[in-house]
Amino acid sequence: IPGSGVDINKFSFDQNPLKKKYNFSLISRLIKEKGIYDYIEAIKLVKSEIPKINCAITGFIYSDRKNSIKYSELMEWVNMGIISYLGHTDNVKKIISQSECIVLPSYYNEGVPRILLEASAVGRPIITTNNIGCTEAIIDGVTGFLCEKRNPKDLANKMIKFVKMGQEQKNMMGRKGSEKMKNEFDERIVIRTYLDALKELL
């Protein structure tokens, strides 16, 4: 069963380049297994070659968890000019629409990450890891890029590759990703799949 699916009506295709403020955004629970530190190290490598990229992080901080990213760490990265921290939001589509590409370098034992489905549905290329769950949301080289788990250098290489692509190539990736979501992950398809599976069991 293909994850929880995505609401295609809510996360509708939107490829308006005028709305994009960030080259890359990570939108996730802020725990280390989501690859937050790898993202930061990758940005440093990318900025050494392409200094003017804008990168963002959005997500909730779990102050009571040992594996949570600390607010002080986020502020340090902000003050160093590595990222913008956008806090926690209920309007995820707005952040997606303002971003050129959504990055999730997770090594968490994932299902199919909802953010990858939502980003692709809106028409944003994704960069994620060759990790269980994540691979189901992407066609490598077509709707985005896969990178190795826990490998900031490989992630940086994929981010640089994306930045250097032409706008039409980026737009095509976004369109292909949106088509994949409509064909495979529309929540109506997922609900029918669940119902069919239940019928087989009853």
Sequence and secondary structure as in RCSB ss.txt:
>XXXX:A:sequence
IPGSGVDINKFSFDQNPLKKKYNFSLISRLIKEKGIYDYIEAIKLVKSEIPKINCAITGFIYSDRKNSIKYSELM
EWVNMGIISYLGHTDNVKKIISQSECIVLPSYYNEGVPRILLEASAVGRPIITTNNIGCTEAIIDGVTGFLCEKR
NPKDLANKMIKFVKMGQEQKNMMGRKGSEKMKNEFDERIVIRTYLDALKELL
>XXXX:A:secstr
  TT B TTTT     GGG  EEEEEES  BGGGTHHHHHHHHHHHHHH TT  EEEE    TT TTB  HHHHH
HHHHTTS EE    S HHHHHHTEEEEEE   S  SS HHHHHHHHHT  EEEES TTGGGG  BTTTEEEE TT
 HHHHHHHHHHHHTS HHHHHHHHHHHHHHIIIIIBHHHHHHHHHHHHHHH 
